[in-house]
Amino acid sequence: MILVDTSVWIDYLRGASTPQAAKLDALLGATPLAIGDLILAEVLQGCSTDREFNAVNRTLSSLELINLGGLEVAVEAARNFRRLRALGFAVRKTIDTVIATRCILDGMELLHSDRDFDPFAQHLGLRCVGCAA
């Protein structure tokens, strides 16, 4: 299962020509993809009209929805934040820590275009689609 991050959905939906958006386009319909509940909220928040909101919601609702949080993830995300901080990395967003931690715990791969996930891949075992770590 591949979890697709907000960063990729935004590029894809805007028609941006990025390697990650192209990868998502190739994976759609060919590979099981998931979206996290918090990722869904982030993507939908960016919709500028009701029509766009409804269309994007319909599209993304066809994917498997992953509950990103919960007690186990919250505690482990805090541990991961502290581990990376001890290694000298400043994790800027709690939501990225939660997303990375859910993927690590569940053995999911993450498709992203956000450098904030790089330390999770380099030091904590996050598996990413198309990244070198």
C-alpha positions as CSV (number, residue, x, y, z in Angstrom):
1,M,0.0,0.0,0.0
2,I,1.2,3.5,-0.9
3,L,0.1,6.5,1.1
4,V,0.1,9.7,-1.1
5,D,1.1,12.9,0.7
6,T,-0.7,16.3,0.4
7,S,2.4,17.7,-1.4
8,V,1.9,15.2,-4.3
9,W,-1.9,15.6,-4.5
10,I,-1.6,19.4,-4.7
11,D,0.9,19.2,-7.6
12,Y,-1.2,16.5,-9.4
13,L,-4.5,18.3,-9.1
14,R,-2.9,21.6,-10.3
15,G,-1.4,19.8,-13.3
16,A,2.2,20.6,-12.1
17,S,4.8,18.7,-14.0
18,T,6.8,17.0,-11.2
19,P,8.3,13.6,-11.0
20,Q,6.0,12.8,-8.1
21,A,2.9,13.9,-9.9
22,A,3.9,11.8,-12.9
23,K,4.5,8.8,-10.6
24,L,1.1,9.3,-9.0
25,D,-0.5,9.4,-12.5
26,A,1.2,6.1,-13.4
27,L,0.1,4.5,-10.1
28,L,-3.6,5.5,-10.2
29,G,-5.6,2.5,-11.1
30,A,-2.6,0.2,-11.2
31,T,-1.5,0.1,-7.6
32,P,-3.4,0.2,-4.3
33,L,-3.2,3.8,-3.0
34,A,-4.3,5.3,0.2
35,I,-5.0,8.7,1.6
36,G,-4.8,9.7,5.2
37,D,-7.7,11.5,6.9
38,L,-5.6,14.5,7.7
39,I,-4.2,14.5,4.2
40,L,-7.7,14.5,2.8
41,A,-8.5,17.5,5.0
42,E,-5.4,19.4,3.9
43,V,-6.2,18.8,0.2
44,L,-9.9,19.7,0.5
45,Q,-9.0,22.9,2.4
46,G,-7.1,24.1,-0.7
47,C,-10.2,23.9,-3.0
48,S,-11.4,27.3,-4.0
49,T,-14.9,26.6,-5.1
50,D,-17.7,24.2,-4.0
51,R,-17.6,22.5,-7.4
52,E,-13.8,21.8,-7.1
53,F,-14.3,20.7,-3.5
54,N,-17.0,18.2,-4.5
55,A,-15.0,16.9,-7.5
56,V,-11.8,16.4,-5.5
57,N,-13.7,14.8,-2.6
58,R,-15.4,12.3,-5.0
59,T,-12.0,11.4,-6.6
60,L,-10.1,11.0,-3.3
61,S,-13.0,9.1,-1.6
62,S,-12.4,6.3,-4.0
63,L,-9.0,5.6,-2.3
64,E,-8.6,3.6,0.9
65,L,-8.9,6.0,3.8
66,I,-6.2,5.6,6.6
67,N,-6.8,7.0,10.1
68,L,-3.4,8.5,10.7
69,G,-3.7,9.2,14.4
70,G,-4.5,7.2,17.5
71,L,-2.7,6.6,20.8
72,E,0.0,4.3,19.4
73,V,0.9,6.7,16.6
74,A,0.8,9.8,18.9
75,V,3.3,8.3,21.3
76,E,5.6,6.9,18.6
77,A,5.4,10.2,16.7
78,A,6.6,12.0,19.8
79,R,9.4,9.5,20.1
80,N,10.4,9.9,16.5
81,F,10.3,13.7,16.8
82,R,12.7,13.5,19.8
83,R,15.0,11.0,18.0
84,L,15.3,13.3,15.0
85,R,15.8,16.4,17.2
86,A,18.6,14.5,19.1
87,L,20.2,13.9,15.7
88,G,20.1,17.6,14.9
89,F,17.0,17.7,12.6
90,A,14.2,20.2,13.2
91,V,10.9,18.6,12.3
92,R,8.7,21.6,11.2
93,K,5.3,20.1,11.2
94,T,3.6,17.7,13.6
95,I,1.4,16.3,10.8
96,D,4.4,15.2,8.9
97,T,5.7,13.4,11.9
98,V,2.3,11.6,12.3
99,I,2.2,10.7,8.6
100,A,5.7,9.3,8.6
101,T,5.2,7.4,11.8
102,R,1.9,5.8,10.6
103,C,3.8,4.7,7.4
104,I,6.7,3.3,9.5
105,L,4.4,1.4,11.9
106,D,2.2,-0.1,9.1
107,G,5.0,-0.8,6.6
108,M,3.4,1.5,4.0
109,E,5.4,3.4,1.4
110,L,5.0,7.2,1.2
111,L,4.9,9.1,-2.1
112,H,5.8,12.7,-1.3
113,S,7.6,15.8,-2.5
114,D,8.3,17.3,0.9
115,R,11.9,17.4,2.1
116,D,10.6,17.2,5.7
117,F,10.2,13.5,5.3
118,D,13.9,12.9,4.3
119,P,15.2,12.5,7.9
120,F,12.5,9.9,8.6
121,A,13.7,7.9,5.6
122,Q,17.4,8.4,6.3
123,H,17.2,7.6,10.0
124,L,14.0,5.9,11.0
125,G,13.2,3.5,8.2
126,L,10.4,5.4,6.3
127,R,10.1,3.8,2.9
128,C,9.4,6.2,0.2
129,V,8.4,5.8,-3.4
130,G,11.1,7.1,-5.7
131,C,13.4,8.4,-3.0
132,A,17.0,7.4,-2.6
133,A,17.1,7.0,1.2
